[in-house]
Amino acid sequence: DTAVSQTPKYLVTQMGNDKSIKCEQNLGHDTMYWYKQDSKKFLKIMFSYNNKELIINETVPNRFSPKSPDKAHLNLHINSLELGDSAVYFCASSQGWGAYNEQFFGPGTRLTVL
Amino acid sequence: GENVEQHPSTLSVQEGDSAVIKCTYSDSASNYFPWYKQELGKRPQLIIDIRSNVGEKKDQRIAVTLNKTAKHFSLHITETQPEDSAVYFCAASINNNDMRFGAGTRLTVKP
């Protein structure tokens, strides 16, 4: 299914580079998210975005910035990549901003920083 | 903020047995508790959820219970099958913009 899609699926890059991951949802949802899943499988929310309102997890370095050209897209830009940024990044979307809304995840992007 | 703890981190059962995964949360204002299943190399997918005004919910072989007083909730899988093998995540939220996940439980069902 392609309800929430991400590109690329794999991304291998050198330390210090700047890279972007794209996310698109065709569900007509209002809210989108970015999660980071580390090697221990721990899933942490990075950003929530709804109608131009952005909520940032305070632990996320400012090298990470989400950009939303429209409601169906939320891209993730990462500057000055570090080794510790290696992880799987999941985009997700949900119908609304409040609770009780199922979050639909994208397939993930495995980022490896060398 | 909300803190969710999940136990056990790994669980191995024989096919046909039951599996139980337990989670606790810290913020009494949390009102939504979904469970996600993540198969190897795949995305997390919602399998069941429960709201704070309900104590128990069942969907075929899967059930979730919630104890608001004790601030814990559990996932129960009966008659386990090899295809149930995956990592299971509990989560708690007040609003969807701050969903906090447990650390995950790797369930292995042995045929």
Contacts between the chains, C-beta under 8 A, distances in Angstrom:
chain1	res1	chain2	res2	distance
A	31	B	96	6.4
A	31	B	97	7.2
A	33	B	97	7.9
A	33	B	99	7.8
A	40	B	103	7.5
A	41	B	38	7.7
A	41	B	87	5.8
A	41	B	103	7.5
A	41	B	104	4.8
A	41	B	106	7.8
A	42	B	101	7.6
A	42	B	103	5.6
A	42	B	104	7.0
A	43	B	44	6.9
A	43	B	89	6.1
A	43	B	101	4.3
A	43	B	104	7.2
A	44	B	101	7.3
A	45	B	98	6.9
A	45	B	99	5.9
A	45	B	100	7.4
A	45	B	101	7.9
A	48	B	96	7.3
A	48	B	97	3.7
A	48	B	98	7.1
A	50	B	97	7.0
A	55	B	97	5.0
A	55	B	98	7.3
A	90	B	43	6.5
A	90	B	44	7.2
A	94	B	96	5.3
A	96	B	96	7.2
A	97	B	95	6.7
A	97	B	96	6.5
A	97	B	97	6.3
A	98	B	95	5.5
A	98	B	96	6.3
A	99	B	31	5.6
A	99	B	32	3.9
A	99	B	51	7.9
A	99	B	93	5.7
A	99	B	94	6.4
A	99	B	95	5.4
A	99	B	96	5.7
A	100	B	32	5.5
A	100	B	49	7.8
A	100	B	51	6.3
A	100	B	96	7.9
A	101	B	96	5.2
A	102	B	34	7.1
A	102	B	46	4.9
A	102	B	49	7.1
A	103	B	34	7.7
A	103	B	46	7.2
A	103	B	96	6.8
A	103	B	99	6.8
A	105	B	43	4.1
A	105	B	44	5.0
A	105	B	45	7.0
A	106	B	43	6.4
A	107	B	42	7.6
A	107	B	43	5.3
A	108	B	43	5.9
